[in-house]
Amino acid sequence: MKRRDFVQYAGLGAGALMMPSLLMGKDIPTEALLTPGMDLVLKKQMADVALNTAKSLGASYADARIGRYLNQYVFTREDRVQNVVNTESFGIGIRVIVNGTWGFSSTNDVTADGIAKATTQAVSIAKANGILQKEPVQLASAPGHGEVSWKTPIKKDFKEVPVSEKVDLLLSANAAAMEAGASFVNSALFMVNEQKYFASTDGSYIDQDIHRIWPTFTVTAVDRAAGKFKTRQAMSAPMGMGFEYMDGLESEKLAGPEGIKLYRNSYDIVEDARLAAQQAQAKLTAKSVEAGKYDLVLEPNHLGLTIHESVGHPLELDRVLGYEANYAGTSFATLDKWKTGNFKYGSDIVNLVADKTQVGSLGAVGYDDEGIKTKKWDLVRNGVLTNYQAIRDQVHMIGQNESHGCCYAQSWDDVQFQRMPNVSLEPGKEKYSIDQMIKDVEKGIYIAGRGSYSIAQQRYNFQFGGTVFFEIRNGEIVGMLDDVAYQSNTQEFWNSCVKICDESDYRMFGSFFDGKGQPSQISAVSHGSSTARFNDVNVINTGRTI
């Protein structure tokens, strides 16, 4: 399933029926979420069965991932609960290199006999693959970390929060929207806990406890007389946090344009739903945009999606090399451009970084699924393309000898491969607020939130919409607009970036279900930025037909 389709179905309240089966796992009662998983000592013993069996069968390298994946999803509509889903998935995946060739197998029989059988199968698969292997795997060296652990720094474990409290919160948001004039509203809470144990013949035994949360809703306002309807989605961001993200009363509210509430580190879903209903109604009578060139002021919740599609995906090395094209195509940012050392991806103020350590982000972990300690690195520095995203068996292709630490598998049952880390735009270095930015615009549009989008197979030409749009005229916001989308190409767009607000405005957007690969896998990733301005961008009217 495509990510955008999933989000649409979830918005309709049918998300629980449309999720990939591996994401779902098996249904369990709510109280089972709190049941302790396998003991750490036993995990090590079971992992050693895989590693020792692989070595005895001739593997030069092996790793094992024991994973317990717990999910809870709550869906509501107006004044009723549609579904509460609790799932668990538990098993082990074993990856080996035999005679320079990868092999992989997995099992939910996490016993010595079951693991030995799966490991034997992984070795057999590697030997069979070797018949077609043209070049041996070149695995970058990596230090063993011994026995270590990492945990998302949460304050409230969602598993310990009663379902009734979660339902009451969503229904309160729905009620606020209906009281403010919404015709329909649905809301959802997605909560994930990945308990992952990694061991390898390099000498690593890594235990990690990872938490993610995503509150969302869609508010619809209907003008029955005109036969029109408009929607407004939540301005929340999926986060690598605990349930404390939902403590709206403690939310850090930032200064923003009138009519826009900006959140960071915590989210007030009730306040946002109330405002969403008002804005959905306003969109029914909003002025349709006149096509033409505008200066665009893009807030982080919106800009994150543009970063994801025009920077995150095209700088995945497998796409650059043409080894991967599923979901997102290949890439225009080919090696010949990078090798020049002066390819202008963006303007001089554009600094785009990959970072798997960013606190609160969806992609934050201590170690990736190859046991590599995570880090931060440059992708674009001062506008120039400087690097890609690569893992242990890829970095030699770009003349590097150290993995970037961005390997991931959606489940124990899937082989790990290169996935997008958090990719973010660094804030401006000078003190500069959103209000100052708007005052500097003569003819422009302020865009907040995500909307529909389209991007070419090489991640170059694109079109992006948004959630809400406000016209800027002579340094002031003068009203709401509708039917707005902007068109550009990746290089032209990022070179039109002329101003970025400072770090006080920095926020993150997230993609909870980012798809890649065949068979497909999903991952979660964040994209941070401050509000940024892009000059002379082509804006089209999406509501008019010729």
N, C-alpha and C positions, 0 to 999 in steps of 0.2 A: 504494500500500500504506500502511496505517495504521502509525504508528510503533510502537504496542504490539504489532501483529502481527509486525512485523519483528523486534523484540527476542525475541519468543517463538520464531520460527523460528530465529533465530541461536542461541538457547539449546538448541535441538534439534540443532544442528550442521548445519542446512540453510541457514544464512544466505547462503552464497555463491550458492545457487540462487535465492534469493528477492529479491535486491537489485534496485532499479530499474536498467534498462539504462544510463541515463546515468551513474549512480553507478559502474557497473562499468567502462565504457569498453571498450577492446579488451584482450584477454589479451596479456601480454608476459612474457618470461623474467625471472627475478629480477634478473639482472645489468643488464637494460635500465633498471631504476629509477635507476641511477647515471649513465646517459647524460645529458650536459648538454643543456639545452633550447636554444631559439633565442637567439642572441646579442642582447644588449641594444640594440645599435645597429640591428640588423635589425628588432627589435620596433618601435622608434621609426619606422623607415622605413615599415613595413607599416601601423602605426597612422595615420601621416600620409596614406597612400593613402586610408584610409577617411574621415578628417576632410576632406581636400581635395575628394574626390569628393562628399561630402555637401554641402559649401558650394557647390560649382559647380552642384549640382542644386537649390539654393534652400533648403537647410536653415538655420534660424536657430541651431540647436544640434546637436551630434553628439558621441557618445562611442564609443570602441572598447575592447573588453576581449579581450586575447589570453590564453587560459588553458591551462595544462598541469596536469592533475589526475592525480596518482599515488596509487594505493591498494595496500595490502597487507593481506590478511586471512588469519589462520591459525586453523584450527578443529581441535580434538582432542576425543577422548572416551576416558575411562579410560586405557588404555595404548597408544592408537594415534592417528595423525594422520588426520583426515577430509579435510582439504583445505587447500591453500595457494593463494591467489589473488593475482595481481599484475595490475594494470590501468593503462592510460594513456588519457587523453582529451585531445585537443589541437585547438584551433580558435579562431575569433574571432567575437564577437558585436558588432553595430553597432546603435546606437540613435540615432534622429534626431527632431527636431521640425521639421515643415514646416507652415506656416500654422496654428500653434498645436496641432498634432496629433502624437501619438507614432507612430513606425514602428520596427519591429525586424526584423532578419534576421541569420542566422549562417551560417558555413561552416567546414568543416575543410580547405578549399583556401586555405591561408594563403600565397598568392602575390599579387602586385600585381593580376593579372587576376581571380583569385578574389575578392579583397576588394572590388575595384571593382564586380564583378557583384552581390555581396551588398549593398553599400551602395546601389546603384541600386534593388535590390528593397526595401530598407528605406524609401527615399524614396517609392517607388510605393505601399507599404502605408500610409504616413502620409497620402498624398493620398487614397487610397481610404477610409481611416478618417475623413478630414475631412468626408465627406458626412454622417456621423452625429454628428459632434462638436457638442455644444450650447454648450460653453464652452471657450475656448482654454486650453491648459496654462499654468499660472502657476508658473514655475520660480524658486524663491528664488535670489538671486544667490549666487555662490560664488567665492572667489578661486582663481586658477590657482596651482599649487604648483611649477611648473617640473619639473625632473628630480629626483625623490626616490625613496628606497627604504625599506622596512621589512621586518624579519624577526622571526619568533618567536624569542625568546632561548633556544635549545636548547643542551644540552651534548652530546647524542648524537643523531645523525641515524639514525632507524630504518632507513633505506635502507642504511646502512653496517654494521648489525648482522647477522651471518649468520643465515639462517633456522633453522639447526640450534640456535642459542642460544635463539631464540624458542620453538621446539618443545620443547627440553629444559626450559625454564622452565614452560611449560604442563603438560607431562607430569609434572614434579615436583609441581606443585600438585595435579594429579589423583591422583598416588600418595599424597600427604599426606592427601587427603580419603578415599581408599579405606582407608588404614591406620587412619584415625580412625573408621571405621565406615560410610562412605557405601556405598550400594548402586549408585549410578550417579553419574557426574560428567561434564560436558562443559565445555570452556573455549574461549575465543576471544580473539584480539588483533586489534583494528581500528586501522590506522595510515594516516594521510592526509597528503599534502603537496600544497597548492595553490600553484602558481607562477602569479601573476596580474600582468598588465601592463595598466594603465588609462591611456587618453589621451582628452582632450576638447578641444573648441574653446575652453574657458575657459583653456587653457594649462597643463594638468597632464599630466605623464608620470610615472606612479607604478608602481614595480616592487615587488612584495611576495612573500615566501616564507613560507607559513603551514603550521604543523605541528600535528597533533592525534593523540592516542592514547587508546585505550579497552581495557583488559583486563577481561574479565568471565568469569564461570562460573555454573553452576547445579549445586548438589549435591542429590541426592535420597536420602532414607533411607526404606526400605520395611519395614513390619511385615507380613510375609506371613500370619501367623496371624490378625491382625485385618483384613487386607485394606485397610490404610491406607498412605499415603505422605505425606511432607512434604518440602518443598524449602527451600533457603536460597540466595539469590543472593549474588553478590560484593558487598562493601561498598566497592568501588572507585568512583572518580569519573572519567568521561572528562575529559581535561585538554588544554589547549593547551600541550603540552610535548613534548620529545623522549623518546627511550627511557630517559633517566635516571629517568623516573617509575617504572620497574620495578626500580630499585636498592633493594630492600627493606631491605637491611642498613643503608642510610643514611636510612631513612624516619623522619620526625618523628612519633613516637608520642605522642599526647596523653593526658592523664588522662581516664579515663571510667569508667563503672560496671563492676563486676566482670563478666567474660564478654564485654565489648565492646572491640574494638581499634579505635582511631581513628587515621586516617592523614591526613597533609597534606604535599603537595609530593613525596611518594614513596610507593610502595605495595609491601607484601610479600604477593604473591599466594599464596605457599606457606603462610604463617602463617594467612592469612585462609581458605584452603580447608580447612585442618585444623580450624579453629574452626567453620567452616560445617558440616562433617560432624557435629561434636559437637552443634551447635545444631539441626540437622535431626532428629537422633535425639531430642533433648530435646523437640522440638515434638510428637513422636508421643504423648507422655504428658503434655504440658502441660495445665494446667487451662483449661477453656473459660471465657471471660470472662462475667461477669454483666452484662447490659445495664444502662445507667444513666448518670448524670453523673459524669465524672471530670476531674481536672486532668491535662492531657497535657503530658509533657516530650518534645519533638520534636527529634531530633538533625538536623544539617544535611543528611546524606545523604537523609533522609526529607523534611524540610521543603522542600528544593529543588524537589521535584515539586509540592508544594502551591503554592509561589510561582509556578512555571511556569504552572500551570493557572488559578489564581485571581487572579493579578496580571499576569503576563507577557502572556497572550493577551487578556484583557479591556481592556488599556490600549494595544493596537495601534489606531491611529487609524482605519484602514480598517474594522476590526470595529465600532468605536464608531459610525461613520457608516453602517454597513450595507452597505458596498461589498464586504465579504469575509465569508464565512460557512463556507468549506470547512474541514473537519477539526475546527475549534474553535468554530463558531457565531459569533454576534455578541457584543454586550456590554451588560451592565446599566449600565456606567459612562458614561452618555450625557452629551453636552455640557451639558445643562441642570444636571446635578449639579455638574460642574466649574465652571461659570460662577458658581455661588453663592459660591465661594471658601471654603466651610466644610463641604463634604461629608466626613463622618467615615468614611473607608475603614477606619481602624483606631484603636486606642487611641493615647494621646499619645506612647507610647514607640516606635511603629511608624514607621520611616523606610525607605522603599523607593526604591532608586536604580537607574537604568539606567546602564550603564558598558561602553563598548566598548574601554576601555584597560586593563582589569584583568589584570595579569600572571598567566599560567598558565591563564587562562580560555579556554574554547572560542571565545568570540566576540571575542577580542582581535585587533585589526588596527590598523594605523596610519591607514588610510583605508578608507572603505566603497566599495561598487561604483559610487558616483557621484563618487568622487574627493573626498569630504568628509573632512576630518581628524576623527578620532573623538574623543569626549569622554565626560564623566560628567554626568548631570543628574538632578534629583529627579523622582520620580513621585508619591510620598506623603511629606509632611514633617510630623512631629508628628501623624501620623494623618490629615491632610487631603490629599485628592486635589489635586495641583498641576499635573500635566502628563501628556502622552501620549507615544507613540513615533511620530515622523513624519519623512518625507523631503522632498526638495526640492519636489516638486509637491503636497505635502499641507499644509505648515506654514501657508500663507496661510489655510487653513480654520479655524485656531485663532488667527488674528491674530498669528502669529509670522513672522519674516522670515529665519530661519536654520534649515537642516536639522539634525536631531539626529544625522545620520551613521549611520543604521541601515538602509542599503539593501544588498541582497545577492541574488546569483543563484547557484544550486547549480552552474552550469556555464557555459561560454562559449556554450552552445547555448540558454540560457534568458535571458529578459529579467529584469533586476533589478527588485525591488520591496521594499516595506517588510517587514523581518523583525525579530523580537524580538532586542534586544541582551541582554547579560547583565543580568538583573534580580535584585537582591539585597537582603536585609534587613540593615541596618546593625547591628553588635554593640552591646551595652549600653555605656554610658559608665563605669559603676562596676565595680570588680573583683568578679567573681561567677563561681564555678565550677559545673560540672555537679553535683558533690557537694553544694555548698551548695543548689542548686536542688532536688535530690531531698530533702534534709533539710527543706525548707520545704513539702513536699507531704504531706498527711495521707492522701488517697485518690486515687491516680493511676495512670497507665500511662506507662512510658518506651517510645517507639517509635523503632526504628532501621531504616533501609533502606526501599526503595520496594516497593509492592505494587500490587494492582489498585486502580482508581479509576473514578469516574464523576462527570461534571459536566454541568450543564444547558447548553442552547444559548446562554444569555445569561451563562454563566460565573458563576452566582450560587449555586444550590443544588448541593451536592456531597457525595461520600462517598469517603474515602480509607482504604486499608489500609496495610500495611507489611510488612517482612521478619521482624523479631523483636519481641516484646512482653514487657515485664517489669512485673509488678505492683509498685506502690509503696504501702506501708502504714506510716503513722506515721513518715515520713521515711526509710524503708529499702526497698531492693528485696528482696522476699521470695520471688520465683520467677518462672518463665516463664508467660506466658499464650498462649492461641491463640484463633483465630476473632474477631479484633478488627478493627473498622473504626469510624471516627468520621464523623458526619454534621453538617453545619452549612450556613450560607450565607456567602458571602465577607465581607460586612460584619460579620455577627455574630461570625465566627471571628476576624478580625483585631482586632476590638474587645475580644475576650477575651484578647488577648496582654498578660500582666501582668509578665513578666520575661524578659530576654534576657541570656545570658552575655556576658562581655567579649570583646575581640578575640583573646585568647589561645586561644579555642576556635573561631575563625572558620575555616570550611572551605567547599569548593564541591562542589555536585552538578552533573551535566551531562546534557544530552540530545543525543546524537550524531546522531540522525535525527529532527528535529522537522519535521513536515509542515505545509504550508500551500499554498493556491492551487489553481487549476484551469486548466491542467494543474498537477499537484502538483509541488512542489519540497521539498527537505529542507534544513535548515541545522543547525548545531551551536551550542549556547548553554549557558552556565553560570549557576548561581544560588548565591550565597554566603549564609551566615548563621552565626551561632553558635547553640548549643542554646537553644531558647525554650520558655516555659511558657504554656499556654493554659488558663484555668480554666473549669470547669463545661461541658465539651463533651459532647455526646450520643454515647455509644458503644453500638454494636449488636453482637450476636453473629451472625456470618456463617455459623456452622456448624449452627445449629438451624433446623428447619422447623416450621411450625405444623400 
